[in-house]
């Protein structure tokens, strides 16, 4: 333990945990405690950056290999959501923040020809509730768009033991399915063990065998996704090159496993970065007086003069953000959640 010291990065320790658990080896509880400390210390570090600042001037550049933008001085993208309130508009202006809905999952579904997910996204169904029902072998709700509070789903909610929680963000079963789903989306592991290293998995209170069993059950349903990753993973390992659908190239390094992971990440995240760049250009052309505040990969904050009408600005902005994109052989709709942020009184 002493060899780890205090300089071990969170990413290194989390990667070690992933590797050990994927091989079926034990991850010592002391290391879990060190990992938890790293998360808390990370938040404290960001808070210290702003302790004596009244104003920040972050530097934003598209420097990442995937095409994503990097933000530094301070790294606002990495700040936890609880610190969002510390950064606010200037008097005489307002911000509009939008966040794409499950955009990476939509891109992956289109590229892998996952017709089940594509239908769910197109119809606005709750894919995480659907995944929960599949994993726990429970009947689907009559209202797939709003199973949590819709009256027609009351009997369905009561059929769960314990009763299905109406707050989707506090629903532990749905949260477990969401973690499993997102963790396995980018993993080439087919044994189900990779889910053991998912962030927050230990908070679910499920034993190892149950988690692996649920992960394997999920993978049996995702034959198109597995076929896509197998075919493209072999290409990434062989050619050491990945490209987005717009031709954005990334060189891949390391062993075959590293190339597979980096290649898949680039095809999905790089694609979203390309989409984001197109939206940023469109917004700049449409609103010459706007100012980019922050690019958060699948979310954006833009400043507008306070003299602009909020609803009218939103009406012009929505079609630029929520549009149809052709990905592979399919079309996806980049729906988003929206928020207007006003200057502090």
Helices and strands as residue ranges (DSSP letters): H 10-22, H 29-50, E 59-61, E 70-72, G 76-78, G 81-86, E 93-100, H 103-111, H 115-122, H 127-135, G 151-153, H 154-158, G 168-170, H 172-185, G 193-197, G 201-204, H 208-221, H 223-239, E 241-243, E 249-251, H 256-265, I 266-270, H 271-286, E 291-295, E 299-305, H 310-321, E 324-327, E 330-333, E 336-342
